[in-house]
Amino acid sequence: MKDDATESTESVPERNMRLLREAKKVLARPSATVSLQERLTFLAEQAGSVYDVSAPPDVYGDGVVAELERRVAEVLGKEDAAFFPTGTMAQQVALHCWAQRSGNRRVALHPVSHPEVFEADAFRMLSDLRPMKATVAPRHPTAEEIRALPEPFGALMLELPLRDVGYLLPSWDELVEVTEAARERGAIVHFDGARLWDCTPHFGHSLAEIAALADSVYVSFYKSLDGLSGAALAGPADLVRETRIWRHRYGGKVFQQFPAALSALIGLDRELPRLPEYVAQARVVATAMADAFREAGLGWFKVQPELPHTLQFQVWLPHSPEALVEAAARQAEDTGGTLFQLPWWQPGVPPGISLTEVTVTAAGLDWSASEVRESVLDFVARVEGVEGVAG
């Protein structure tokens, strides 16, 4: 805890976020909420369990980085994999290389997929790729929609899961059908698999079986695996070899990357086997939340999806972001725990509704359904109290 002098200099948003970071009982404790000292200590303690730390550090992608690439290719069942400093770069490079081969720079994708929402229009501005809407529905495109697209396209990109509509996944049969439909159109299939690691419970298939449906796959190391940073692109050996050249051209040939590579290897060993457990607990938490919101008498709320497909889901409530964050911070301060650590925001439609994302990892395994219920009821009462004072 901070002293009174320090606390007096905090703005209300700073205070609220500090209280949420300091909460003892939470659903997840991402690396961004722990101290630098804790992060460095953990890496130093665990690195020797995944790699020979007496070996020389990597230089431009050899050593521990090459070992990480080998592991990723093995897990995903692909011929090769290349490490990238960011997923944005990995996907830009992959789809650029595919476009050069096909001669068609159109990429069919969902309009709320990552390149369209979070990458500053890099597809168009940097890589001269031409995004086209695969569907406008708040779900993945269907095989029928892909077959009906009015123009030829070189690639179909599927974000698995599709974050902005609630971390949604298609069914296994739907995924098989939509990839087949793309190939009928003469297109390659690329998976934006930033969170592919936690999709196996929903699909009922291994990572290699899922990745086999795509020509190339991108995966992230700092999301589900809780690594420091970095990504990998996996696919045919000749494609990956070409992407390494373009990685250099895009500025991604970094001198040494061993901290990120070691943390990714630790994630593959420690977190990957536990992800199905986190997904199962996310479903317990989401169901208990929905039951408690009903019990609290909220006129409207939404847990999306009702039964999470992965370890993350959305919660929508008819209150202002400021009231929701303030209530969660007060709850954390008074009780030492909260279900809602992340910011709330208003997407605009429907009006007056706020949205947050919920993640369940190892820290959330201790919550029982009854504890979730009690915490939600307390949280709703605090929100109403905050809004009553404000009114």
Secondary structure, 3 states (H helix, E strand, C coil): CCCHHHHHCCCHHHHHHHHHHHCCECCCCCHHHCCHHHHHHHHHHHHHHCCCCCCCCCCCCCCHHHHHHHHHHHHHCCCEEEEECCHHHHHHHHHHHHHHHHCCCEEEECCCCHHHHCCCCHHHHCCCCEEEECCCCCCCCCHHHHHCCCCCCCEEEEECCEHHHCCECCCHHHHHHHHHHHHHCCCEEEEEECCHHHHHHHHCCCHHHHHCCCCEEEEECCCCCCCCCCEEEEECHHHHHHHHHHHHHCCCCCCCCHHHHHHHHHHHHHCHHHHHHHHHHHHHHHHHHHHHHHHCCCCCCEEECCCCCCCEEEEEECCCHHHHHHHHHHHHHHHCECCCCCCCECCCCCCCCEEEEEECCHHHHHCCHHHHHHHHHHHHHHHHHHHHHHC
